[in-house]
């Protein structure tokens, strides 16, 4: 008998296709943005493009490995917090965020000390920290070691998240703001009382304003956003060059590899402003394709959350992963289109990177795992229901005799 279900595109397949599509797009665009004027007319792999391709391959392996292993160890709670595996993961991420601030230990690039040397790879602890906060929030509201229905319990819950934000914001305000925003979104999904949130959010916003005001370059970026042309060679330069990329891209773009802004005009063209390169070379088509791929990931996260209603950890984790990737992509695109002030956030799965790319794919592997298990469970339940149903008796055939 023909079984049409085997040809149905399942939820985890959609996620895999979106991730592969974004990784392939990232490899092409990083290579294109890294190309220089050297007199060669053919496609020449640059060192940065080749290195990014290797990282993308490792990230894809991490995605499928995490997607097919037993992840119950992450959810498990030990007899004490010290015997809980997730606590050790979170503690390790916090330790790395701390030691990266130490001079001569953390690597300083463009005035910010955000990287740790690890052989051939530089690790950015904030990339580990943001996913540690997502895992910790999902775990905390699943096991509830304190009564989060009381304000005192919620404040205790927010202490580790706040510490992570404080460690990150010293060198990376954008990632700290992203972590804080996603944490608040997860609190809403976890059904925290609204009046508790109303008491917690204003102090957090006040702290954000203080960190902006006490760093001169952050304040200048904010002021330049109101009028980029007031300082076209200073704080407004990034925004102006990004807008020029959009204006010259048109509907179909200049063509892959034919962009002009990447040739020394657009700063951070392989990382923070790679979306501008996409729009210049692939036009509106490339922009819409990128947005649709991210929308696919968010859709899978939403469906996985709905399918795991009975599992609090899986529901919150699915939402947190989708919210983190979707929000970061939205902020990066908003920065590239000069819709918000400039922030140092990369475009997930597309921007050049090493540790961030691999860790993000590993987190999406968790989402793949959740979606695959939820679908398998739903199909098993459906089969049990169908097996338990009694087949109706066939209708008796009525014979009609035609009178002669």
Beta strands, then each sheet from edge to edge (+ up, - down):
strand 1: 106-109
strand 2: 112-118
strand 3: 121-124
sheet 1: 1+ 2- 3+
end
